[in-house]
Amino acid sequence: MRTIGLIGGMSWESSAEYYRIINQRVRDRLGPLRSAQLLMYSVDFGPVEQAQHAGRWDDAALILEAAARRLQAGGAECVVLCTNTMHLVAPRIEAAVSIPFLHIADAAGTAAVQARHAHGRPARHRVHHGAGLSHLALGGTGPDGAGARGTGTPGRAPDHL
């Protein structure tokens, strides 16, 4: 089993949810007494939020880059970011470490494509609970509550299924 490095703290509630879900999945796959091998680095969200609000995304990225390096130094074999919005600086985090960064768009895109192909035809051509699936979007919050800025990370999961 690989050791997962979690960058948390944005918010701690989100970090706890990632921890819970990862461990539930491990238990479901490996048995009732099994749990994930993981390390968590919880950042102080105050400075990250201040940098976001002021539009200083480079400063926010520096905090998360340092967290990723600490996780790698601690033995993590991959890094997961326990928040959606801060994926805006994912390329910076990826560049800061030599271990894989598991991007949420990759996981969401894979799940959507698997769901589409599970029925043998494109989602837009099948009826499932009254609506087909043809596009994928990931949400996040911005410092003003209006939503994350940007159009996504190039090379990540397709936005059209």
N, C-alpha and C positions, 0 to 999 in steps of 0.2 A: 504494500500500500504506500502510495506517495504521500509526502507531507505537504499539505496545502498551507500557503501563507495568505491570511486574510487581512486586508487593510480596512479597518473599521473606524467607528467613531463619528460617522457623518450620516445619520444619527446613531446613537448607541442602540436604539430600537431596531434599526435596519440591520446592524451588525448581529444582534441577537437572533434575528430572523434567518439570516444566512447560516449562522452556526446551527440553529435548530434544524433547518431543512437539510443541510449537508449531513448531519448526524442521523436524521431520520432515514435518508436515502441509503446510507451505509448500513444501518440496522436492517432495513428492508431487504437489502441485497445479500448481506453476509451473516445475518442472524441477530438475535435479541441482545446478545452481550457485546456486540461489536460497535465501535464508534470510530470517527474519522481521526486520523493523525493530522493535527493542524496547529498552526501558530497564528495568533492574532496580534496585530499592532494597532492599537486604538489611538488615533490622533485626537488632539484637542480641537474640536470643530470650530471653536471661536476664531482663531486666526485664519482658518480656511474660509469661513463665512465672510470675515472682514475683507479678505482678498477678493472673493467672488463679488461682493457688493461694490467694491471699488473698481472692479474690472481688471484687477491685477491677477490674471489667470496664471502668469508665469510664477508668481509667488506661491499660489495654491499648488501648482505643479511641483515646485521644489519640496514642499512638505510631503507630498505623496511619493515623490521619488526617493526621499530619505527613508520613508517607511518601508518601501519595497526593498531597498538595499539592506535595511535591518532584518527584514524577514529572510532574505536570501542568506545573509550572514548567520542567521539562526538555524539554518538547515531547511528552509522551505524549498520545495522542488517546483513550485509554480506560485503565481500570485493572482488573487482575486480581489477586486475592488467592490466593497459592500455598499454601493450606492450607484444610482444611475447617472445623475447629473455630472459627477466628476469624471465620467468616462470621456468628457470633452478633452481631458488632458491625458488620455490613455496612451497616445504615442510617446509622450514624455516618460511615462512610467515604464513602458516597454523598453525604451532605450536605456533606462537607468540600471537594468538588471540583465543577467545572461540566462535567467530561467524563463520559462514561458509565462506570459501574461494571458490569463483566460478572460477574454472580452465578452461581455454580456451579449453583444450583438451576434457574435458567433454562435453562442448557445441558443439564443432566441431564433436565429435564422435556421439553424439545424433542426430545431424542434418544429418550426413551421413547415419546412420542406418535408420532413418526415410525416407530418400530419397530412400534408397535401398528397403525398405519394402513397400513403397507407390505403387509400381508397382507389388507387389505380388510375386516377385522372385528375386534372387540375382542379383545385378547390373551387374555382369560380364556376365550374360546370356541374357541381354536385350540390344537392340540397342537404344542409345540416343545420338543424335548429333554425331554419328560416333564412339563413344567409350564408353565402359562400365567402371564402377567404382568398383574397387576391393581392392584398397589400399588407405590409408589416410595418409597424411604427413602435418605437420605444419612447417612453415618456420620462421626463425628469423635471425637477423644479429649478427655477432660476432664483437668484438672490432676491428678486422682486416678486416672486410667486407667479410670474407670468409664464414660466416654462423655460426649459433649457434652450440655449442659443445654438445655432449651427444646423447643418443639414446632415450630419452623420460622419462616420469615419470611412474614408475611401478604402475599398478593398474588403469591407466587412460584409455582413449578411445582405442578401439582395432585398431591396425594398419592394420588389414586385415578384409575386409568386406565380 
